[in-house]
Amino acid sequence: MKKIMIIGCIGLAMGFTACKKNSDEGMTRMNVKITDSPGAYEAIYLSVKEIQILTSDGTSTMPVGPTPFNILNFRMGKDTLIASQDIPSGNIQEVRLVLNDSGNQVKIDGVTYALTTPSGQSSGVKLKVQESLEAGVAYTMLLDFDAAKSIVQTGNGKYILKPVIRAIPNAVSGAITGVITPSASNPKIYAIAGTDTLGTVSDATGKFWFPGVAAGTYKVEIQPVSPYINKTIENVAVVTGSVKDLGTITISQ
């Protein structure tokens, strides 16, 4: 049986989530994960309030949950998703990891100590990132937390958290777009790869948009209303991190 994902305006009564046509155009799905470089501790609990992503189009705030979590559970190639949200596409200029004032702790030799953070850290741990976010292309931002360098012991036995983090952005999908003429044909469009099918509809201008498409080769089927004739485009190659533009597609009667 085909697995079908409908992208577009589908009624809730049909069991799909309603949305605006091509609502993902101009937006990028950003998933933020965190991983850890080993440190000589039994546990490090981080209480993260939010992730802020500064792009050329403004600042997007992504709430994080659940926290606190033990970052040492995500070592040796393991990671965990801490935030996921659609944000405006554009050029990333900075990523900020904002911690809560309390709830950050380190466990050493069976004893748990509070991790205080410098007063100037209230605006977040600032990470410089240079990456262009393509509309409709999903990205994963991996935050690599260096446990060994992030915790500093003071002379009076207290511990300070000064996070040392490396941000690694990666595109994890591509997209397909195009324009169907005449727009009055009101077509349904399907992108098919094996047993998986993505579906969408065109807008009033005839434009259609498939965001978050996995890399691979697709067959695009266009099914207009009568008296227009169905059309199929074979071998549509989708590459991670890019948008495949099929240009203007003319439908005959």
BELMO-V583416 format. One record per residue. RES is the residue in three letters. PHI is phi in degrees with one decimal (* if undefined). D_FIRST is the distance of its C-alpha to the first C-alpha in Angstrom with 1 decimal. Layout:
BEGIN
res:RES phi:PHI d_first:D_FIRST
res:RES phi:PHI d_first:D_FIRST
END
This chain:
BEGIN
res:MET phi:* d_first:0.0
res:LYS phi:-69.8 d_first:3.8
res:LYS phi:-94.1 d_first:6.5
res:ILE phi:-115.2 d_first:9.2
res:MET phi:-113.8 d_first:12.8
res:ILE phi:-96.0 d_first:15.4
res:ILE phi:-115.4 d_first:18.9
res:GLY phi:147.0 d_first:21.6
res:CYS phi:-97.1 d_first:23.0
res:ILE phi:-122.0 d_first:20.6
res:GLY phi:-66.7 d_first:22.1
res:LEU phi:-64.3 d_first:22.2
res:ALA phi:-63.4 d_first:21.8
res:MET phi:-86.0 d_first:18.1
res:GLY phi:92.1 d_first:17.7
res:PHE phi:-113.6 d_first:18.0
res:THR phi:-80.9 d_first:21.2
res:ALA phi:-74.4 d_first:23.7
res:CYS phi:-160.7 d_first:25.4
res:LYS phi:-82.4 d_first:27.5
res:LYS phi:-60.5 d_first:26.4
res:ASN phi:53.4 d_first:26.6
res:SER phi:-66.5 d_first:28.2
res:ASP phi:-83.1 d_first:27.4
res:GLU phi:-66.1 d_first:29.6
res:GLY phi:88.2 d_first:32.7
res:MET phi:-122.8 d_first:31.2
res:THR phi:-129.5 d_first:30.1
res:ARG phi:-78.7 d_first:28.0
res:MET phi:-111.8 d_first:30.4
res:ASN phi:-107.5 d_first:29.5
res:VAL phi:-110.9 d_first:32.7
res:LYS phi:-117.2 d_first:32.7
res:ILE phi:-131.9 d_first:35.8
res:THR phi:-134.3 d_first:36.9
res:ASP phi:-133.6 d_first:40.3
res:SER phi:-90.0 d_first:42.8
res:PRO phi:-56.4 d_first:44.7
res:GLY phi:-141.3 d_first:47.9
res:ALA phi:-84.4 d_first:50.4
res:TYR phi:-135.1 d_first:49.4
res:GLU phi:-81.5 d_first:47.8
res:ALA phi:-162.1 d_first:45.8
res:ILE phi:-132.6 d_first:45.7
res:TYR phi:-98.1 d_first:44.4
res:LEU phi:-106.1 d_first:43.6
res:SER phi:-109.2 d_first:43.6
res:VAL phi:-97.1 d_first:42.0
res:LYS phi:-83.0 d_first:42.4
res:GLU phi:-165.2 d_first:40.4
res:ILE phi:-112.7 d_first:39.5
res:GLN phi:-111.2 d_first:41.1
res:ILE phi:-118.0 d_first:39.9
res:LEU phi:-96.6 d_first:42.5
res:THR phi:-121.0 d_first:41.4
res:SER phi:-65.4 d_first:43.3
res:ASP phi:-102.4 d_first:41.8
res:GLY phi:124.6 d_first:43.1
res:THR phi:-110.3 d_first:42.3
res:SER phi:-110.9 d_first:39.1
res:THR phi:-107.5 d_first:39.4
res:MET phi:-114.9 d_first:36.5
res:PRO phi:-66.0 d_first:37.1
res:VAL phi:-116.3 d_first:36.5
res:GLY phi:-170.1 d_first:35.5
res:PRO phi:-82.4 d_first:36.0
res:THR phi:-131.9 d_first:39.3
res:PRO phi:-75.6 d_first:41.5
res:PHE phi:-134.2 d_first:39.5
res:ASN phi:-86.1 d_first:40.9
res:ILE phi:-63.4 d_first:40.3
res:LEU phi:-72.0 d_first:41.3
res:ASN phi:-75.3 d_first:38.0
res:PHE phi:-123.4 d_first:36.4
res:ARG phi:-112.1 d_first:38.3
res:MET phi:56.3 d_first:37.6
res:GLY phi:90.4 d_first:34.5
res:LYS phi:-83.8 d_first:33.1
res:ASP phi:-148.9 d_first:32.7
res:THR phi:-142.6 d_first:31.6
res:LEU phi:-79.0 d_first:30.3
res:ILE phi:-113.0 d_first:33.2
res:ALA phi:-159.9 d_first:32.4
res:SER phi:-153.7 d_first:29.7
res:GLN phi:-165.5 d_first:30.4
res:ASP phi:-80.4 d_first:30.2
res:ILE phi:-128.5 d_first:33.7
res:PRO phi:-60.1 d_first:35.4
res:SER phi:-69.9 d_first:35.0
res:GLY phi:147.6 d_first:38.1
res:ASN phi:-92.9 d_first:40.2
res:ILE phi:-70.0 d_first:40.4
res:GLN phi:-111.0 d_first:44.0
res:GLU phi:-162.6 d_first:44.1
res:VAL phi:-121.5 d_first:42.0
res:ARG phi:-122.0 d_first:43.8
res:LEU phi:-100.6 d_first:43.0
res:VAL phi:-101.3 d_first:44.9
res:LEU phi:-94.3 d_first:45.9
res:ASN phi:-72.6 d_first:47.1
res:ASP phi:-69.2 d_first:50.8
res:SER phi:-130.5 d_first:50.2
res:GLY phi:97.9 d_first:47.8
res:ASN phi:-90.1 d_first:48.0
res:GLN phi:-144.4 d_first:49.4
res:VAL phi:-129.7 d_first:50.0
res:LYS phi:-112.7 d_first:50.5
res:ILE phi:-133.4 d_first:53.1
res:ASP phi:52.2 d_first:54.6
res:GLY phi:82.4 d_first:53.2
res:VAL phi:-109.1 d_first:54.7
res:THR phi:-99.9 d_first:52.6
res:TYR phi:-117.4 d_first:54.3
res:ALA phi:-71.5 d_first:53.6
res:LEU phi:-101.8 d_first:52.7
res:THR phi:-86.5 d_first:54.6
res:THR phi:-117.7 d_first:53.7
res:PRO phi:-55.6 d_first:56.2
res:SER phi:-60.7 d_first:57.2
res:GLY phi:-78.7 d_first:56.3
res:GLN phi:-94.3 d_first:52.6
res:SER phi:-62.2 d_first:51.8
res:SER phi:-82.9 d_first:50.2
res:GLY phi:107.9 d_first:47.8
res:VAL phi:-77.7 d_first:47.4
res:LYS phi:-90.8 d_first:47.3
res:LEU phi:-121.3 d_first:45.2
res:LYS phi:-80.0 d_first:45.7
res:VAL phi:-135.6 d_first:42.5
res:GLN phi:-116.8 d_first:42.3
res:GLU phi:-153.0 d_first:38.8
res:SER phi:-97.6 d_first:37.4
res:LEU phi:-94.2 d_first:34.3
res:GLU phi:-83.6 d_first:32.2
res:ALA phi:-59.5 d_first:30.7
res:GLY phi:81.7 d_first:27.0
res:VAL phi:-102.5 d_first:27.0
res:ALA phi:-76.9 d_first:26.4
res:TYR phi:-128.1 d_first:29.2
res:THR phi:-116.9 d_first:30.1
res:MET phi:-102.2 d_first:33.8
res:LEU phi:-94.5 d_first:34.8
res:LEU phi:-98.6 d_first:38.1
res:ASP phi:-96.0 d_first:39.9
res:PHE phi:-87.5 d_first:42.5
res:ASP phi:-95.8 d_first:45.5
res:ALA phi:-62.4 d_first:46.8
res:ALA phi:-63.3 d_first:49.9
res:LYS phi:-97.1 d_first:51.2
res:SER phi:-92.0 d_first:50.1
res:ILE phi:-118.5 d_first:52.4
res:VAL phi:-119.8 d_first:56.2
res:GLN phi:-90.1 d_first:58.7
res:THR phi:-89.1 d_first:61.8
res:GLY phi:-68.6 d_first:65.3
res:ASN phi:-99.8 d_first:65.3
res:GLY phi:83.7 d_first:62.3
res:LYS phi:-92.1 d_first:59.8
res:TYR phi:-125.7 d_first:56.6
res:ILE phi:-113.8 d_first:55.4
res:LEU phi:-98.8 d_first:51.9
res:LYS phi:-123.3 d_first:51.9
res:PRO phi:-55.6 d_first:48.3
res:VAL phi:-110.0 d_first:47.9
res:ILE phi:-133.5 d_first:44.3
res:ARG phi:-112.1 d_first:42.7
res:ALA phi:-98.3 d_first:39.9
res:ILE phi:-124.6 d_first:37.3
res:PRO phi:-86.2 d_first:35.0
res:ASN phi:-141.9 d_first:31.9
res:ALA phi:-71.3 d_first:29.3
res:VAL phi:-123.7 d_first:25.8
res:SER phi:-159.5 d_first:23.8
res:GLY phi:-126.4 d_first:24.5
res:ALA phi:-153.4 d_first:24.0
res:ILE phi:-127.8 d_first:23.5
res:THR phi:-142.9 d_first:25.9
res:GLY phi:172.7 d_first:27.5
res:VAL phi:-128.9 d_first:29.3
res:ILE phi:-104.2 d_first:28.3
res:THR phi:-126.4 d_first:31.3
res:PRO phi:-75.4 d_first:32.2
res:SER phi:-66.1 d_first:30.9
res:ALA phi:-66.4 d_first:31.4
res:SER phi:-72.9 d_first:28.3
res:ASN phi:42.4 d_first:26.4
res:PRO phi:-81.0 d_first:23.1
res:LYS phi:-96.8 d_first:19.7
res:ILE phi:-122.9 d_first:18.8
res:TYR phi:-126.7 d_first:15.5
res:ALA phi:-110.6 d_first:15.6
res:ILE phi:-119.6 d_first:12.8
res:ALA phi:-137.8 d_first:12.9
res:GLY phi:63.3 d_first:10.5
res:THR phi:-94.4 d_first:7.0
res:ASP phi:-98.1 d_first:9.0
res:THR phi:-132.2 d_first:10.4
res:LEU phi:-103.9 d_first:13.7
res:GLY phi:-128.3 d_first:15.3
res:THR phi:-153.3 d_first:19.0
res:VAL phi:-130.4 d_first:22.0
res:SER phi:-86.0 d_first:25.4
res:ASP phi:-89.9 d_first:28.6
res:ALA phi:-64.0 d_first:31.8
res:THR phi:-93.8 d_first:32.8
res:GLY phi:94.9 d_first:29.6
res:LYS phi:-80.9 d_first:28.7
res:PHE phi:-126.8 d_first:25.2
res:TRP phi:-152.9 d_first:24.4
res:PHE phi:-110.6 d_first:21.4
res:PRO phi:-87.7 d_first:23.0
res:GLY phi:60.8 d_first:21.9
res:VAL phi:-92.6 d_first:19.8
res:ALA phi:-65.7 d_first:19.4
res:ALA phi:-59.7 d_first:21.3
res:GLY phi:156.4 d_first:19.7
res:THR phi:-108.4 d_first:19.3
res:TYR phi:-121.1 d_first:17.3
res:LYS phi:-107.5 d_first:17.0
res:VAL phi:-101.5 d_first:18.3
res:GLU phi:-106.2 d_first:17.6
res:ILE phi:-112.5 d_first:20.2
res:GLN phi:-121.1 d_first:20.0
res:PRO phi:-82.1 d_first:23.5
res:VAL phi:-77.9 d_first:25.1
res:SER phi:-63.6 d_first:27.0
res:PRO phi:-95.0 d_first:29.3
res:TYR phi:-76.0 d_first:27.8
res:ILE phi:-103.4 d_first:25.6
res:ASN phi:-57.7 d_first:22.2
res:LYS phi:-139.4 d_first:22.6
res:THR phi:-124.5 d_first:20.6
res:ILE phi:-114.5 d_first:22.0
res:GLU phi:-91.1 d_first:21.0
res:ASN phi:54.9 d_first:21.7
res:VAL phi:-86.9 d_first:22.1
res:ALA phi:-90.2 d_first:23.3
res:VAL phi:-107.3 d_first:23.2
res:VAL phi:-113.0 d_first:25.8
res:THR phi:-57.0 d_first:26.3
res:GLY phi:88.2 d_first:29.1
res:SER phi:-136.8 d_first:29.2
res:VAL phi:-108.4 d_first:28.0
res:LYS phi:-89.1 d_first:26.8
res:ASP phi:-98.4 d_first:28.7
res:LEU phi:-84.3 d_first:27.6
res:GLY phi:70.4 d_first:30.8
res:THR phi:-89.2 d_first:31.4
res:ILE phi:-114.3 d_first:28.9
res:THR phi:-92.4 d_first:30.5
res:ILE phi:-103.6 d_first:28.6
res:SER phi:-95.5 d_first:30.4
res:GLN phi:-100.1 d_first:31.0
END
